Protein backbone atom coordinates (compact mmCIF):
# COMPACT_ATOMS: atom_id res chain seq x y z
CA UNK A 1 0.00 0.00 0.00
CA UNK A 2 1.42 3.38 -1.03
CA UNK A 3 1.59 6.15 1.56
CA UNK A 4 -0.95 8.99 1.51
CA UNK A 5 1.35 11.56 -0.10
CA UNK A 6 2.31 9.17 -2.90
CA UNK A 7 -1.31 8.25 -3.62
CA UNK A 8 -2.35 11.92 -3.57
CA UNK A 9 0.37 12.74 -6.09
CA UNK A 10 -0.63 9.80 -8.28
CA UNK A 11 -4.28 10.86 -8.22
CA UNK A 12 -3.43 14.43 -9.21
CA UNK A 13 -1.14 13.27 -12.00
CA UNK A 14 -3.86 11.02 -13.42
CA UNK A 15 -6.43 13.85 -13.31
CA UNK A 16 -4.08 16.09 -15.29
CA UNK A 17 -3.46 13.36 -17.84
CA UNK A 18 -7.04 12.25 -18.60
CA UNK A 19 -10.65 12.47 -17.52
CA UNK A 20 -11.12 10.20 -14.52
CA UNK A 21 -14.13 7.95 -14.05
CA UNK A 22 -16.21 7.85 -10.88
CA UNK A 23 -18.57 4.95 -10.18
CA UNK A 24 -22.37 4.92 -10.41
CA UNK A 25 -25.37 4.45 -8.16
CA UNK A 26 -25.23 2.08 -5.21
CA UNK A 27 -28.96 2.15 -4.45
CA UNK A 28 -29.89 1.02 -7.95
CA UNK A 29 -27.68 -2.04 -7.59
CA UNK A 30 -28.92 -2.86 -4.11
CA UNK A 31 -32.57 -2.62 -5.19
CA UNK A 32 -31.84 -5.14 -7.93
CA UNK A 33 -30.83 -7.68 -5.28
CA UNK A 34 -34.39 -7.83 -3.90
CA UNK A 35 -33.25 -8.13 -0.29
CA UNK A 36 -35.66 -8.85 2.58
CA UNK A 37 -35.75 -7.53 6.13
CA UNK A 38 -33.92 -10.69 7.20
CA UNK A 39 -31.19 -9.98 4.63
CA UNK A 40 -30.75 -6.44 5.86
CA UNK A 41 -30.59 -7.58 9.48
CA UNK A 42 -28.11 -10.34 8.61
CA UNK A 43 -30.43 -13.18 9.58
CA UNK A 44 -30.28 -15.05 6.29
CA UNK A 45 -26.71 -16.12 5.82
CA UNK A 46 -25.01 -12.74 6.10
CA UNK A 47 -23.24 -11.43 9.17
CA UNK A 48 -25.34 -10.00 11.99
CA UNK A 49 -22.27 -8.37 13.57
CA UNK A 50 -23.89 -5.05 14.48
CA UNK A 51 -25.58 -3.50 17.53
CA UNK A 52 -29.10 -4.70 18.24
CA UNK A 53 -31.99 -2.43 17.31
CA UNK A 54 -35.74 -2.69 17.65
CA UNK A 55 -36.23 -0.77 14.41
CA UNK A 56 -36.80 -2.47 11.05
CA UNK A 57 -33.64 -2.30 8.96
CA UNK A 58 -34.94 -2.81 5.42
CA UNK A 59 -33.91 0.25 3.46
CA UNK A 60 -30.83 0.88 5.60
CA UNK A 61 -28.49 0.26 2.69
CA UNK A 62 -25.40 1.23 4.65
CA UNK A 63 -25.99 -1.60 7.14
CA UNK A 64 -25.38 -4.10 4.33
CA UNK A 65 -21.69 -3.30 4.77
CA UNK A 66 -21.91 -5.41 7.93
CA UNK A 67 -24.72 -7.83 7.11
CA UNK A 68 -24.11 -8.54 3.40
CA UNK A 69 -20.46 -7.57 2.89
CA UNK A 70 -19.85 -9.80 -0.12
CA UNK A 71 -22.77 -8.28 -2.01
CA UNK A 72 -21.45 -4.76 -1.41
CA UNK A 73 -17.88 -5.72 -2.32
CA UNK A 74 -19.13 -7.30 -5.55
CA UNK A 75 -20.97 -4.09 -6.52
CA UNK A 76 -17.77 -2.09 -5.97
CA UNK A 77 -15.85 -4.64 -8.03
CA UNK A 78 -18.36 -4.44 -10.90
CA UNK A 79 -17.93 -0.67 -11.07
CA UNK A 80 -14.15 -0.99 -10.96
CA UNK A 81 -14.16 -3.45 -13.83
CA UNK A 82 -16.56 -1.19 -15.76
CA UNK A 83 -13.85 1.47 -15.81
CA UNK A 84 -14.16 3.42 -12.56
CA UNK A 85 -10.93 4.97 -11.29
CA UNK A 86 -12.65 6.20 -8.12
CA UNK A 87 -15.19 4.06 -6.25
CA UNK A 88 -17.36 5.42 -3.43
CA UNK A 89 -17.92 3.64 -0.15
CA UNK A 90 -21.48 2.60 0.71
CA UNK A 91 -21.57 5.11 3.58
CA UNK A 92 -23.85 7.88 2.30
CA UNK A 93 -25.99 7.71 5.47
CA UNK A 94 -23.37 6.49 7.94
CA UNK A 95 -23.65 9.31 10.48
CA UNK A 96 -25.27 9.13 13.89
CA UNK A 97 -27.84 11.66 12.64
CA UNK A 98 -28.98 9.56 9.69
CA UNK A 99 -28.63 6.20 11.44
CA UNK A 100 -30.86 7.40 14.30
CA UNK A 101 -33.84 6.54 12.08
CA UNK A 102 -32.80 2.88 12.37
CA UNK A 103 -31.48 2.93 15.94
CA UNK A 104 -28.01 2.15 14.59
CA UNK A 105 -26.00 5.09 15.93
CA UNK A 106 -23.61 2.74 17.73
CA UNK A 107 -22.62 1.11 14.44
CA UNK A 108 -21.35 4.29 12.78
CA UNK A 109 -17.60 3.85 13.27
CA UNK A 110 -17.64 0.26 12.07
CA UNK A 111 -19.89 1.09 9.12
CA UNK A 112 -17.39 3.64 7.87
CA UNK A 113 -14.21 1.73 8.64
CA UNK A 114 -15.51 -1.52 7.18
CA UNK A 115 -17.09 0.33 4.27
CA UNK A 116 -13.68 1.67 3.27
CA UNK A 117 -12.09 -1.76 3.69
CA UNK A 118 -14.71 -3.44 1.50
CA UNK A 119 -14.17 -0.90 -1.28
CA UNK A 120 -10.41 -1.31 -0.99
CA UNK A 121 -10.68 -5.09 -1.28
CA UNK A 122 -12.83 -4.79 -4.38
CA UNK A 123 -10.43 -2.34 -6.01
CA UNK A 124 -7.42 -4.48 -5.17
CA UNK A 125 -9.17 -7.43 -6.84
CA UNK A 126 -9.68 -5.34 -9.98
CA UNK A 127 -6.12 -3.98 -9.98
CA UNK A 128 -4.76 -7.51 -9.67
CA UNK A 129 -6.52 -8.27 -12.96
CA UNK A 130 -5.58 -5.24 -15.07
CA UNK A 131 -2.89 -3.36 -13.12
CA UNK A 132 -4.78 -0.04 -13.09
CA UNK A 133 -4.56 2.06 -9.92
CA UNK A 134 -7.89 2.85 -8.30
CA UNK A 135 -8.94 5.05 -5.38
CA UNK A 136 -11.47 4.70 -2.56
CA UNK A 137 -13.66 7.76 -1.97
CA UNK A 138 -15.24 7.83 1.48
CA UNK A 139 -18.80 8.97 0.75
CA UNK A 140 -20.40 11.51 3.09
CA UNK A 141 -24.03 12.41 2.48
CA UNK A 142 -25.85 15.56 3.61
CA UNK A 143 -27.80 13.82 6.45
CA UNK A 144 -31.58 14.13 6.61
CA UNK A 145 -31.50 17.49 8.41
CA UNK A 146 -30.64 21.00 7.29
CA UNK A 147 -28.81 23.64 9.30
CA UNK A 148 -30.01 26.57 7.18
CA UNK A 149 -33.73 25.96 6.90
CA UNK A 150 -36.59 25.32 9.32
CA UNK A 151 -38.58 22.10 8.88
CA UNK A 152 -41.53 23.87 10.53
CA UNK A 153 -43.36 26.38 8.32
CA UNK A 154 -44.91 27.89 11.45
CA UNK A 155 -41.52 28.57 13.05
CA UNK A 156 -39.02 29.90 10.46
CA UNK A 157 -36.32 30.38 13.07
CA UNK A 158 -36.35 26.77 14.26
CA UNK A 159 -33.49 24.44 13.31
CA UNK A 160 -33.58 20.65 13.74
CA UNK A 161 -29.78 20.46 13.87
CA UNK A 162 -26.91 22.77 14.77
CA UNK A 163 -23.54 23.27 13.14
CA UNK A 164 -21.84 21.56 16.08
CA UNK A 165 -24.25 18.61 15.92
CA UNK A 166 -23.23 18.13 12.31
CA UNK A 167 -19.53 18.72 12.97
CA UNK A 168 -19.44 16.04 15.65
CA UNK A 169 -21.43 13.54 13.58
CA UNK A 170 -19.31 14.10 10.50
CA UNK A 171 -16.14 13.89 12.55
CA UNK A 172 -17.08 10.44 13.78
CA UNK A 173 -17.80 9.37 10.22
CA UNK A 174 -14.52 10.72 8.85
CA UNK A 175 -12.53 9.02 11.60
CA UNK A 176 -14.02 5.70 10.54
CA UNK A 177 -13.31 6.29 6.87
CA UNK A 178 -9.71 7.28 7.58
CA UNK A 179 -9.24 4.26 9.84
CA UNK A 180 -10.56 2.01 7.07
CA UNK A 181 -8.07 3.35 4.54
CA UNK A 182 -10.07 5.74 2.34
CA UNK A 183 -7.94 7.67 -0.17
CA UNK A 184 -10.39 10.56 -0.68
CA UNK A 185 -13.27 12.12 1.25
CA UNK A 186 -16.30 12.87 -0.95
CA UNK A 187 -18.82 15.32 0.52
CA UNK A 188 -21.73 14.87 -1.85
CA UNK A 189 -25.34 15.69 -2.74
CA UNK A 190 -25.02 19.00 -0.90
CA UNK A 191 -28.38 20.75 -0.68
CA UNK A 192 -27.37 23.00 2.25
CA UNK A 193 -23.89 24.50 2.12
CA UNK A 194 -23.87 25.05 5.89
CA UNK A 195 -24.08 21.27 6.32
CA UNK A 196 -21.16 20.95 3.90
CA UNK A 197 -19.16 23.52 5.83
CA UNK A 198 -19.64 21.44 8.98
CA UNK A 199 -18.38 18.39 7.09
CA UNK A 200 -15.35 20.31 5.80
CA UNK A 201 -14.58 21.58 9.29
CA UNK A 202 -14.84 18.03 10.66
CA UNK A 203 -12.52 16.73 7.94
CA UNK A 204 -9.80 19.20 8.83
CA UNK A 205 -10.17 18.44 12.52
CA UNK A 206 -9.63 14.73 11.80
CA UNK A 207 -6.78 15.42 9.37
CA UNK A 208 -5.03 17.40 12.11
CA UNK A 209 -5.62 14.63 14.68
CA UNK A 210 -4.33 11.86 12.40
CA UNK A 211 -1.65 13.83 10.52
CA UNK A 212 -3.22 12.47 7.30
CA UNK A 213 -4.58 15.01 4.83
CA UNK A 214 -6.85 13.36 2.28
CA UNK A 215 -8.06 15.06 -0.90
CA UNK A 216 -11.61 16.43 -0.69
CA UNK A 217 -14.21 16.08 -3.41
CA UNK A 218 -17.15 18.45 -2.89
CA UNK A 219 -20.34 17.98 -4.90
CA UNK A 220 -23.48 20.11 -4.73
CA UNK A 221 -26.99 19.41 -5.93
CA UNK A 222 -29.10 21.81 -7.97
CA UNK A 223 -32.62 20.92 -6.95
CA UNK A 224 -34.73 22.38 -9.78
CA UNK A 225 -34.82 24.64 -12.83
CA UNK A 226 -34.07 27.68 -10.67
CA UNK A 227 -30.40 26.72 -10.84
CA UNK A 228 -29.97 26.89 -7.08
CA UNK A 229 -29.36 24.53 -4.21
CA UNK A 230 -32.17 23.98 -1.72
CA UNK A 231 -30.58 26.55 0.59
CA UNK A 232 -30.66 29.10 -2.24
CA UNK A 233 -27.15 29.26 -3.69
CA UNK A 234 -26.22 29.52 -7.34
CA UNK A 235 -23.26 27.40 -8.54
CA UNK A 236 -21.00 30.47 -8.33
CA UNK A 237 -22.03 31.23 -4.74
CA UNK A 238 -21.62 27.57 -3.86
CA UNK A 239 -18.04 27.59 -5.14
CA UNK A 240 -17.05 30.68 -3.19
CA UNK A 241 -18.57 29.15 -0.04
CA UNK A 242 -16.39 26.03 -0.22
CA UNK A 243 -13.28 27.28 -2.04
CA UNK A 244 -11.43 27.78 1.26
CA UNK A 245 -11.24 23.98 1.59
CA UNK A 246 -9.02 23.82 -1.51
CA UNK A 247 -10.82 20.72 -2.74
CA UNK A 248 -9.38 18.25 -5.21
CA UNK A 249 -12.66 18.56 -7.14
CA UNK A 250 -15.80 20.64 -6.97
CA UNK A 251 -18.86 19.64 -8.92
CA UNK A 252 -22.49 18.64 -9.16
CA UNK A 253 -24.40 15.41 -8.79
CA UNK A 254 -27.92 13.99 -8.52
CA UNK A 255 -31.29 15.78 -8.92
CA UNK A 256 -30.98 16.47 -12.63
CA UNK A 257 -30.16 14.47 -15.70
CA UNK A 258 -27.07 15.40 -17.66
CA UNK A 259 -28.74 17.75 -20.14
CA UNK A 260 -30.40 19.80 -17.39
CA UNK A 261 -27.19 19.82 -15.36
CA UNK A 262 -25.04 21.22 -18.16
CA UNK A 263 -25.60 25.00 -17.79
CA UNK A 264 -25.01 24.82 -14.05
CA UNK A 265 -21.87 22.76 -14.54
CA UNK A 266 -20.62 25.27 -17.12
CA UNK A 267 -21.14 28.09 -14.61
CA UNK A 268 -19.22 26.20 -11.93
CA UNK A 269 -16.39 25.31 -14.32
CA UNK A 270 -16.13 28.96 -15.28
CA UNK A 271 -15.40 30.18 -11.76
CA UNK A 272 -13.58 27.34 -9.97
CA UNK A 273 -9.80 27.00 -9.95
CA UNK A 274 -9.72 23.30 -9.20
CA UNK A 275 -10.70 20.08 -10.99
CA UNK A 276 -14.41 19.71 -11.71
CA UNK A 277 -16.58 16.61 -11.31
CA UNK A 278 -20.04 15.78 -12.64
CA UNK A 279 -22.11 12.69 -12.01
CA UNK A 280 -25.72 13.15 -13.12
CA UNK A 281 -28.69 10.85 -12.72
CA UNK A 282 -29.75 8.58 -15.56
CA UNK A 283 -32.30 11.17 -16.62
CA UNK A 284 -35.36 11.98 -14.54
CA UNK A 285 -37.40 9.30 -12.75
CA UNK A 286 -40.60 8.03 -14.35
CA UNK A 287 -44.00 7.79 -12.62
CA UNK A 288 -42.81 4.70 -10.74
CA UNK A 289 -39.58 6.30 -9.51
CA UNK A 290 -37.46 4.30 -11.96
CA UNK A 291 -34.79 5.66 -14.29
CA UNK A 292 -35.22 4.76 -17.94
CA UNK A 293 -32.31 6.55 -19.61
CA UNK A 294 -30.06 4.05 -21.35
CA UNK A 295 -26.29 3.84 -20.86
CA UNK A 296 -25.69 5.14 -24.39
CA UNK A 297 -28.02 8.10 -23.92
CA UNK A 298 -26.42 9.11 -20.62
CA UNK A 299 -22.92 8.62 -22.01
CA UNK A 300 -23.63 10.77 -25.08
CA UNK A 301 -24.69 13.69 -22.87
CA UNK A 302 -21.70 13.31 -20.52
CA UNK A 303 -19.43 13.17 -23.58
CA UNK A 304 -20.65 16.70 -24.40
CA UNK A 305 -19.34 17.86 -21.01
CA UNK A 306 -15.95 16.45 -21.97
CA UNK A 307 -16.04 17.79 -25.52
CA UNK A 308 -16.70 21.30 -24.22
CA UNK A 309 -13.88 21.16 -21.68
CA UNK A 310 -16.06 21.29 -18.57
CA UNK A 311 -14.90 18.25 -16.59
CA UNK A 312 -11.99 16.37 -15.06
CA UNK A 313 -14.01 13.59 -13.36
CA UNK A 314 -17.30 12.07 -14.53
CA UNK A 315 -19.56 9.30 -13.30
CA UNK A 316 -23.18 8.53 -12.55
CA UNK A 317 -25.68 9.07 -9.76
CA UNK A 318 -29.24 7.74 -9.29
CA UNK A 319 -30.31 5.10 -11.77
CA UNK A 320 -26.88 4.49 -13.24
CA UNK A 321 -25.35 1.02 -13.40
CA UNK A 322 -21.99 -0.53 -14.31
CA UNK A 323 -23.21 -0.49 -17.92
CA UNK A 324 -23.71 3.28 -17.70
CA UNK A 325 -20.22 3.74 -16.26
CA UNK A 326 -18.66 1.57 -18.97
CA UNK A 327 -20.44 3.61 -21.66
CA UNK A 328 -19.40 6.90 -20.03
CA UNK A 329 -15.77 5.74 -19.78
CA UNK A 330 -15.75 4.81 -23.46
CA UNK A 331 -17.44 8.06 -24.49
CA UNK A 332 -14.97 10.40 -22.77
CA UNK A 333 -11.82 8.36 -23.43
CA UNK A 334 -10.72 10.47 -26.40
CA UNK A 335 -11.28 13.85 -24.78
CA UNK A 336 -8.80 16.10 -22.99
CA UNK A 337 -9.56 16.96 -19.36
CA UNK A 338 -10.56 20.51 -18.47
CA UNK A 339 -7.62 22.84 -18.09
CA UNK A 340 -7.55 24.18 -14.52
CA UNK A 341 -6.97 27.95 -14.31
GUMI-485694 format. One record per residue (C-alpha): x, y, z. Coordinates in steps of 0.001 Angstrom, whole numbers. Each point is the difference from the previous one (the first is absolute). Layout:
<sites>
SITE       px       py       pz
SITE        X        Y        Z
...
</sites>
This chain:
<sites>
SITE       px       py       pz
SITE        0        0        0
SITE     1418     3383    -1029
SITE      171     2766     2590
SITE    -2534     2839      -51
SITE     2297     2571    -1614
SITE      955    -2389    -2798
SITE    -3615     -923     -718
SITE    -1042     3669       51
SITE     2719      825    -2518
SITE     -999    -2943    -2196
SITE    -3653     1057       59
SITE      850     3577     -981
SITE     2289    -1158    -2795
SITE    -2716    -2256    -1424
SITE    -2565     2827      112
SITE     2341     2249    -1981
SITE      621    -2731    -2552
SITE    -3573    -1118     -757
SITE    -3617      222     1078
SITE     -465    -2267     3000
SITE    -3017    -2245      477
SITE    -2076     -107     3168
SITE    -2355    -2901      699
SITE    -3806      -31     -233
SITE    -2997     -467     2256
SITE      140    -2372     2949
SITE    -3733       76      762
SITE     -928    -1135    -3506
SITE     2206    -3059      358
SITE    -1239     -821     3488
SITE    -3645      238    -1082
SITE      728    -2516    -2747
SITE     1009    -2536     2658
SITE    -3562     -153     1375
SITE     1147     -302     3610
SITE    -2413     -722     2873
SITE      -93     1326     3553
SITE     1834    -3162     1063
SITE     2729      704    -2572
SITE      439     3548     1237
SITE      160    -1143     3616
SITE     2478    -2761     -866
SITE    -2314    -2838      972
SITE      143    -1872    -3295
SITE     3577    -1071     -467
SITE     1696     3385      274
SITE     1774     1306     3069
SITE    -2105     1431     2823
SITE     3068     1635     1581
SITE    -1622     3320      907
SITE    -1685     1549     3054
SITE    -3516    -1203      713
SITE    -2890     2265     -937
SITE    -3758     -258      349
SITE     -484     1923    -3245
SITE     -575    -1702    -3363
SITE     3167      173    -2088
SITE    -1307     -511    -3540
SITE     1035     3061    -1955
SITE     3074      624     2140
SITE     2341     -620    -2917
SITE     3096      977     1962
SITE     -590    -2830     2489
SITE      604    -2503    -2811
SITE     3695      805      443
SITE     -217    -2112     3155
SITE    -2816    -2423     -811
SITE      607     -714    -3719
SITE     3651      976     -501
SITE      618    -2229    -3016
SITE    -2924     1515    -1886
SITE     1322     3526      597
SITE     3562     -964     -913
SITE    -1248    -1577    -3226
SITE    -1833     3211     -972
SITE     3197     1996      551
SITE     1921    -2555    -2062
SITE    -2510      207    -2863
SITE      427     3773     -179
SITE     3779     -323      119
SITE      -13    -2457    -2871
SITE    -2392     2252    -1936
SITE     2709     2664      -48
SITE     -314     1950     3251
SITE     3228     1545     1271
SITE    -1716     1237     3171
SITE    -2538    -2139     1872
SITE    -2175     1360     2817
SITE     -559    -1782     3282
SITE    -3559    -1043      858
SITE      -93     2509     2866
SITE    -2276     2768    -1274
SITE    -2140     -169     3170
SITE     2618    -1221     2472
SITE     -280     2819     2535
SITE    -1619     -174     3412
SITE    -2565     2532    -1256
SITE    -1140    -2100    -2951
SITE      348    -3367     1760
SITE    -2232     1204     2853
SITE    -2981     -861    -2223
SITE     1040    -3655      297
SITE     1320       46     3564
SITE     3474     -781    -1347
SITE     2003     2938     1341
SITE     2396    -2343     1803
SITE      990    -1638    -3292
SITE     1264     3184    -1661
SITE     3752     -437      488
SITE      -38    -3591    -1201
SITE    -2247      824    -2952
SITE     2501     2553    -1247
SITE     3178    -1912      770
SITE    -1301    -3245    -1455
SITE    -1586     1852    -2912
SITE     3412     1334    -1002
SITE     1595    -3429      419
SITE    -2626    -1676    -2187
SITE      542     2533    -2779
SITE     3762     -405      286
SITE     -273    -3786     -283
SITE    -2146      306    -3100
SITE     2399     2446    -1639
SITE     3013    -2133      842
SITE    -1750    -2956    -1673
SITE     -511     2090    -3137
SITE     3553     1360        3
SITE     1366    -3528      307
SITE    -1766     -756    -3293
SITE      949     3028    -2110
SITE     2684     1883     1957
SITE    -1890     3313       24
SITE      219     2100     3177
SITE    -3328      794     1622
SITE    -1050     2198     2911
SITE    -2529     -346     2822
SITE    -2187     3053      596
SITE    -1583       73     3442
SITE    -3558     1143     -725
SITE    -1599     2540     2343
SITE    -3635      895     -617
SITE    -1821     3154     1133
SITE    -1950    -1737     2836
SITE    -3773      307      167
SITE       78     3356     1794
SITE      862     3515    -1114
SITE     1821     2641     2011
SITE    -1194     2931    -2124
SITE    -3726     -615     -276
SITE    -2852     -639     2412
SITE    -1996    -3217     -441
SITE    -2952     1768     1660
SITE    -1829     2506    -2213
SITE    -1542     1513     3131
SITE     3387      684     1594
SITE     2499     1329    -2584
SITE     2699      479     2612
SITE      -27    -3617     1182
SITE     2853    -2327     -945
SITE      -87    -3786      426
SITE     3797     -194      136
SITE     2876     2307      898
SITE     3370      500    -1636
SITE     1702    -1705     2940
SITE    -2417    -2953     -153
SITE     1028     -478    -3615
SITE     3693      591      663
SITE       90    -2682     2680
SITE    -1991    -2497    -2074
SITE     2124      558    -3080
SITE     3174     -213     2058
SITE     -948    -3447     1228
SITE     -715    -1069    -3567
SITE     3275     1344    -1369
SITE     1994    -1699     2752
SITE    -1486    -3318    -1054
SITE      709      597    -3679
SITE     3597      980      711
SITE      465    -3018     2258
SITE    -1312    -2250    -2768
SITE     2482     1348    -2525
SITE    -1991     2390    -2201
SITE     2123     1929    -2515
SITE    -2446     2884     -507
SITE    -2878     1559     1929
SITE    -3031      751    -2200
SITE    -2518     2455     1473
SITE    -2918     -454    -2374
SITE    -3607      817     -883
SITE      317     3310     1836
SITE    -3352     1758      215
SITE     1011     2243     2936
SITE     3473     1507     -128
SITE       18      551     3763
SITE     -207    -3783      434
SITE     2923     -326    -2418
SITE     1999     2579     1926
SITE     -479    -2086     3154
SITE     1257    -3048    -1895
SITE     3027     1921    -1290
SITE      774     1265     3495
SITE     -255    -3547     1368
SITE     2319    -1296    -2716
SITE     2716     2470      882
SITE     -367     -765     3692
SITE      539    -3706     -722
SITE     2852      685    -2430
SITE     1744     1979     2748
SITE     -587    -2771     2562
SITE     1291    -2763    -2275
SITE     2677     1965    -1878
SITE    -1567    -1360    -3224
SITE    -1361     2537    -2465
SITE    -2271    -1649    -2557
SITE    -1215     1700    -3182
SITE    -3541     1372      219
SITE    -2600     -348    -2723
SITE    -2943     2369      523
SITE    -3191     -466    -2011
SITE    -3136     2122      166
SITE    -3515     -698    -1199
SITE    -2110     2407    -2038
SITE    -3521     -896     1022
SITE    -2106     1459    -2831
SITE      -90     2266    -3053
SITE      753     3041     2161
SITE     3669     -966     -168
SITE      431      176     3759
SITE      606    -2367     2872
SITE    -2808     -551     2491
SITE     1585     2578     2305
SITE      -77     2549    -2828
SITE     3511      158    -1451
SITE      932      254    -3653
SITE     2959    -2119    -1197
SITE     2256     3071      208
SITE    -1033      763     3587
SITE      410    -3655      887
SITE     3588       14    -1285
SITE      986     3095     1956
SITE    -1525    -1529     3143
SITE     2189    -3123     -173
SITE     3107     1252    -1829
SITE     1853      498     3303
SITE      184    -3803      336
SITE     2225     -157    -3104
SITE    -1804    -3102    -1234
SITE     1438    -2470    -2466
SITE    -3274      313    -1927
SITE    -3139     2076      168
SITE    -3060     -995    -1951
SITE    -3635    -1000     -240
SITE    -1913    -3239      373
SITE    -3519    -1415      268
SITE    -3362     1790     -402
SITE      302      693    -3714
SITE      819    -2006    -3062
SITE     3092      933    -1962
SITE    -1666     2350    -2484
SITE    -1661     2054     2755
SITE     3211       18     2028
SITE     2146     1397    -2804
SITE     -562     3783      374
SITE      591     -180     3738
SITE     3144    -2065     -484
SITE     1245     2512    -2582
SITE     -511     2823     2506
SITE     1920    -1889     2677
SITE     2826     -896    -2382
SITE      256     3654     -961
SITE      737     1222     3518
SITE     1817    -2843     1793
SITE     3775     -345       17
SITE       83    -3696      748
SITE     -981    -3216    -1785
SITE    -3703     -373     -723
SITE    -2174    -3095      398
SITE    -3464     -832    -1326
SITE    -2071    -3090      626
SITE    -3608      461    -1107
SITE    -2966    -2309      396
SITE    -1063    -2267    -2842
SITE    -2552     2591    -1052
SITE    -3055      809     2076
SITE    -2044    -2673     1793
SITE    -3193    -1275    -1597
SITE    -3408     -236     1723
SITE     1191    -3097     1881
SITE     3229     1602     1227
SITE     2122    -1999    -2447
SITE     2667     1362    -2325
SITE     -427     -899    -3654
SITE     2916     1786    -1667
SITE     2241    -2499    -1746
SITE     3775     -215      493
SITE      601     1301    -3531
SITE    -2332     2961      471
SITE     1598     1013     3300
SITE     3503     -492    -1394
SITE     -715     2155    -3061
SITE    -1055     2916     2209
SITE     2985     -381     2347
SITE     2277     -139    -3061
SITE    -1226     3526     -823
SITE     1316     1162     3397
SITE     3386    -1411     -968
SITE      -85     1349    -3548
SITE     -669     3507     1299
SITE     2827     -145     2542
SITE    -2179      130     3113
SITE     1154    -3033     1981
SITE     2911    -1880     1527
SITE    -2015    -2784     1698
SITE    -3296    -1518    -1170
SITE    -2253    -2774     1234
SITE    -3621     -771      751
SITE    -2503      547     2785
SITE    -3557    -1339      476
SITE    -1074    -2634    -2484
SITE     3436     -616    -1472
SITE     1527    -3469     -162
SITE     3362    -1543     -902
SITE    -1219       32    -3614
SITE     -507     3778      217
SITE     3489      455     1441
SITE     1560    -2166    -2707
SITE    -1782     2036    -2686
SITE     1049     3290     1621
SITE     3626    -1154      258
SITE       25     -938    -3680
SITE    -1698     3250    -1032
SITE     2475     2346     1714
SITE     3152    -2039     -657
SITE     1095     2105    -2970
SITE     -559     3385     1619
SITE     2476     2251     1791
SITE     -756      852     3630
SITE     -998     3554      889
SITE     2937     2335      381
SITE       73     1335     3567
SITE      575     3774      217
</sites>
